[in-house]
Amino acid sequence: MIDIKNDGKNFFLGLQHVLAMYAGSVVVPLIIGGALKLNPNEIALLITADLFTCGIATFLQAYKTKFSGIGLPVVLGCTFTAVAPMIAIGNSHDINTIFGAVIASGIFVCLFATYFSKMVRFFPTLVTGTIVTIIGASLIPVAMDNFAGGVGAKDFGSLDNLTLGLCVFFFIIFINRFFKGYMQAISVLLGIVFGTVLGIIMGKVDLSPVSSASWFNFVKPFYFGMPKFEISSILTMIIVAVVSMVESTGIFLALGDICDKKIGEKDLAKGYRAEGLSIIFAGIFNSFPRTTFSQNVGLVQIAKVKSVVVTIYASGILIFLGLIPKFAALATIIPASVLGGAMLVMFGMVISAGISMLKNVEYKDNQNLLIIACSVAIGIGITVSPSIFNNAPEIVKIIFGNGIVSGSLCAVFLNLLFNHSFKIKKA
């Protein structure tokens, strides 16, 4: 692990985390704003509110207190799990009902954090290693779509996009092979900058979003009006919050392993409370539920920088971007294929982290291998074929439509079945 006391180094390491999560987070307000037929100014407000509240959420999680904060290098962003339910709520009611349900679900998470933390005993190394492997593998299709230019792009899969993605991919590998220390730690950031410059040369970068963006935007609480609290909408968002907590549990425990820090019930409870608080702040400031972003786990692995100082810098950058749309627009000009090339490396590192954890598992018989095999198969299977739940009830889609969550639940259940006292004794 390198020395990161220098503030300039911390800034660029934090910026690297921001660029890693940026696209995945801002796409949520873009999708929801479009689905609810908001005007361009309102959608732009949702994006700046998203960045601002992501910064607050990341700080709350990194800064450990007696009440909240996991104290690990995690970055929080908008959860994709909530997209379909929120669009349904918005179309049935309005956007203020969405924000009311978000706030209520955050309060629920804070109140029940201690009870959820008891589930740590269901996450031994076998389970957490399997979950981390599923997380990394489930993100690869996202990386490949970006690598080809982004889903829906007119030039999807073009030679230019593939070449640009490959250049970034090999540039990051080159930096890690021939450089050490700080240069190696910011290899992903350097790869993104290199790829964007190359994209400008290739004519694949549109600078108009930067020129048209305003210089300052104050994120106003309850911009769309006071939140509305409707019971069925609240229950739906509580389910979404619980699903996100299952995913966050795996990430917390994985990062604890990477950072050589044992995560207990009290740590998990603080992590859940920080997530709950961040969800409440998101609803107040016109944004959507937060969750721990798994792509940043791969970045911790690559950079080998395990200090929360870096993610505190990332939180400051996010808050700044939320207040200065002109700078936020700079991140939007990065070609999708550039992000795809960087994502392939980061998500691959998440997979390798999971495999590394699984090397400590006992494989005397085939039972643990079976647990890993079934869980990974379900997790990846649902990720690449989510349409299998198209005709299922909405609650089934929310809980099982996410491959990471389904694979995680499978790993927990099979571990209980095979490795706990109520298993059937062999003759």
N, C-alpha and C positions, 0 to 999 in steps of 0.2 A: 504494500500500500504506500502511495507516495505522500509527500508532505504537501498539504494544501493550505498552509497558513497565509499565503499571499492572497490579498483580496482580488487582484486582477485574475489570478488563476481560478479562484472560486466563482467569479462572475462568468467566465467562459464555460466552466464545468456546469454551472447552473443553466446557462443558455442552451447548452447541449441537451439537457433534460427537457427544457421547454420545447425545443424543436422536435424532439422525439415524440412528445404527446400532443403537439399543437393540432395537427390535422385530425387526429382521432377525436379530439374534444370539440372543435368548432363545427364539425360536420353535424353534430346533434342539433344545435340551434338552427343551422341552415335547413335541415330536413323538416324540423317542426315548424319553423317559420313559413316555409313553402307550403306545407300541408295545411296550415291554418289560414293561408292566403293573406299573410301580413305584408305590408308594403316594404320596399327596400330599406327605408330608414328604420323601421321597427325591427327588421331582421338584423341590421347592423348593430342596433342597440342590444339585441339578444347575444350577439357575438362578443361585444365588449363586456357585457355583464358576465358572460361565461368565463372570459379570461380573468376578470377581476375576482370573481368568486372562486375560481380554481386556485388563484394565488392565496386567498384567505384560507381555503381548505388545506392546501399543502402546508402552510405555516402552522395551522392548528394541529396537524398530524405530526409534523417534525418537532415542534416545540413541546417538550414533555413537561406536564404539570402534575399535581396530585390528582387532578380530576380527569384530564384527557391528554391525548398525544401518545402515539406508539413509540416515538423517538427513533425511528428508522428512516433511511433515505428513500421515502416514498413520495410520489407525485400523484395528485388527484385530478380527475377530469370528469366530464359528463359520462354517465353510463348508457351504453346502447340498449341495455335491457329495458329501459324505461321509454324508449322512443315510441313503439307501437301503442302501449297503454296511454301515454300522454296525448298522442294524436287522437285516440278514441275519446278520451275525456274532453279534449278541446273541441272536437266536432259535435259531441253530445251536449256540452255545456258551453264553456268559454275558457280563455287562457287564464283568467283569474281563479277558476276552479282548479286548474292544473297547479298553480302556485299554492293554493290552499292545501291541496292534497300533498304536495311536496313538503310544506312546512310541518304538517301533521305527521308525516312519515318520519321526518327528522326527529321530532319530539319523541315518537315511539322508540326509535333506535337509542336515543339517550336514556330513556327510562328503563329499557330492558337490556342494556349493554351488559350488566353484571350477569344476568341469566344466560345470555348468549355465550359469554366467555367460558362457561362451564364445558362447552363442547370441545375444548382443546384436547381433552383426553381421547377424542375420536380421531385425532390427527397425528398418529405416530409417523416416523420417517417414511414408512412404506406408503402411507396415504399422501403426505405432503410432497414426496418425490414424484409420485404418480400425477398429482394435481399440477405441479410445476411443469412436468413434461407435457401434459395435456394443454396447459396454457400456451406454451411455446408453439406446439404443433398446430393448435387451433388458430394462431395468429398468422401462420405462414400464408394461407390463401389471401389474407388482406395484403400482405407484403407483395405477393405475386401480382395481384390486381393493380396495385400502385406501380409496380415494376413495369407493367405493360402500358402505363399511361393513365390509369384510373378508370373505374367502371363508368361506362357511358361516354367516354372520350371518343371523338370521331376518329382519332388516330390510334385507338387501342391496339396494342400489339405491333405497332409499326417498328421498322428497323431502327429509326431514330430513338424511339423510347427505350427499346431493348439495349441499344448501344449506350445510351446515357445511363441507364440503370446499372449496366455491367461496369462502366467506368467508375461509378461511385463505389460499387461493391469491391472492385479490385483495388481502388485507391485506399479504402479503409484497411484492407488486408495488407497492402504495401506499408502503410504507416505502422501497423502493429508488428510487421516483420523486421523493419529496419530502424525503428525508433523506440525509445524507452521513455519511462517517466511521464512527464506532462504531455508531450506530443502524443504518446500512446493513449493517454487518458481522454484527450479531446479528439480522437481519431474520427468519431462519427460526425462531430461538428465540422471538422476540416473537410470530411467527405461531402457533407451537404453544401458547404460554401463552394468547394471545387465544382460540384455538379451543377450548382445554380449558375456559376460563371460560365461553365461550358454550355449550359442551356441558353444563356443570353447570346453566346456566339452562334449557336445553332438556330436562333430565332424562336425559341420555345418559351420565352418568358415575356409576359405582358405586364408592363410597369404602370398601366393606367390605374389599377386599384390604389397604388401608393399616392399618385398625384391627386386623385379625387377624394381621398380620405381626409377627415378633419384633423386638426392638431390636438384638440382637447375634448374630452367627453366625461362629464361627471356622472357616475352611475347612481341614478336616483332610485331609492327604495319605492316599491309599489308604483312603478311608472304607469302600468296599465290599470291601476285602481286597486282597491283593497281586495285581499284574497277571499275566496268563497270556499266554505267547507261543506262538502257534500259527501255523505257517508260511504256510498259505493266507490267513489273516486278515491277516498282516503284509504279504504281497505285494499284497493288495487295497488296503490303506491306503497303501502306497507309490505305487501307481498314482494314487490320489486326491491324494496330496501332489504328484506331478509335474504333474497337471492344474491344481492350484491355483497352482503355480509359474508355469505358462504365463500364467495370468490375472494373477498379481501382476506379472510382467515388463512387461506392457502398462501396468499402472497406475503402476508405478515410472517408466517412461519418459515417460508422459503427465504425471505430476506434476513430473518433472524439467523438462519443457518449460514447464509453467505457472509453475514457480518459477525459470525461467531458470538451471537448473543442469544441466550436462552429466552424464549418468549413464554410467559406463564399466563395464568388466568387474568391477573391484574393488568398485565400489559395489553392483552386482548380487549379487556373492558375499556381501557383508556383509548385504544385505537377505535373501537366502535363509537365511543362517545364523541371523539373528534370528528368521525365521519357523520354522526348525527347532527352535531353542531354545524358542520359545513353544509349539510342538506338544508337546515333551517335558514342559514345565511343565504343560500342559493335562492330559496323561495322568496325571501324578503327582497333580494336584489334582482328579481326578474330572470332567474335562471333555473336550472334543472338539477336533479339528484347527482351527487358526486359519488365516485367510487375510486378505489386505488387502481392506478393504471399499471397493467402487467408489463407493457413494453419497456417501462423504465427499469424493470428488474434486470433485463438483458444489458442495459447501459451500465448498471452498477457492476455487472460481471466484466464487461469490456474495459471500463475505466479503472476498475480496481480501487475506486474511491468510495469508501463506506461511511463517510462523515455526513451527518444531517446538515452541516453548515452549507453544503452544496445545494441541497434542496430548499433551504431557507433562502438562499440567493435566487433559486428558481422561483420561489413564491413571490419575491420582490419584483422580479422581472415580469411575472404574469400580472401582478397588480398594476405595474407601470403600463404594460400593454393595454390593459383594460381602460386606463385613463387617457392614453394617447393613441387613438385609432391609426394615426399616420404610421407609427412604428409597428402596430399590430398588422397592418396591411403588408409590411415587408415580408412577413412569414408566409403570406398567401401567394406570393409570386414563385415560391419554390416548386419546380415541376414535380408532378406526382411520381414520375419514374426515378427522380433523385431520391425522394423519400423511400420509394420501394427498394432501391439498392441498399440504403442504410438499414431499413427494416429487416431485410433478409439476414443481415449480420446480427442485429440485436435479438430478433426472435429466435434465431438459431442458438444464440448464447443462453436464452431462457431454457431451451430444450436441453442443452448440455448441462445446465445447472441442475435440472431435474434428474438427469442420468447420473450425475455425480452424487446426488443424494441417495439414489437407489443402490449405489454400489455397497452401501453399508447394511443393506437388508439381507436377512437370512433366507437362503434359497435351498434348504435341505430337501424339501419336496416341491411339488408343482403348485402348491396352493397360493403362495405369494406371487409367483409368475402368472397364475390365472387371474388374480386380482388386478395386477398391472395390465395384463392383456385385455381383459374385458372392459376395464375403465377407460383405457386409452382408445380402444376401438369405438366405444360409445361416444366419447368426447369428440373425437375427430370425425366420426360418422355423422353426427348431428351437425357439426360445423360445416361440413361440405355438402350436406343434404338437409337443410333446415325445413324444406318444403314438406317433409313427412308429417309435420304437425299442422298443415294447412286446414284440415277439417276437424281439428281437435278443439275443445272448449278453450276460451281465452286464458283461463287460469292455468291450463296445462301448457299452453304456449309460453306463458310468462315463466313458469317454473322449469320446464324441461326443454324449451326451445333454444336455450343457450348451451352449447356443447361443453363449455367449461364447467358450468354448474351441474349438468347431467353427469358428466364424467366424474366430478368430485363427489356427488352423492352416491354414485355407484361404488367408488373406492371406499367411502366410509361404510356403506352397507356391507360390502363383501368382506371388509376387514373385520367387522363385528361378527359376521357369519362364520368366518374361518378361524379367527384368532382370539375369540373371547370365550368365556366359560360355558355359554349355553350351546356351543357347537356339539354335534353328535359324536359320541366317542366311537373310535374305530374298534372293530371286533378283534 
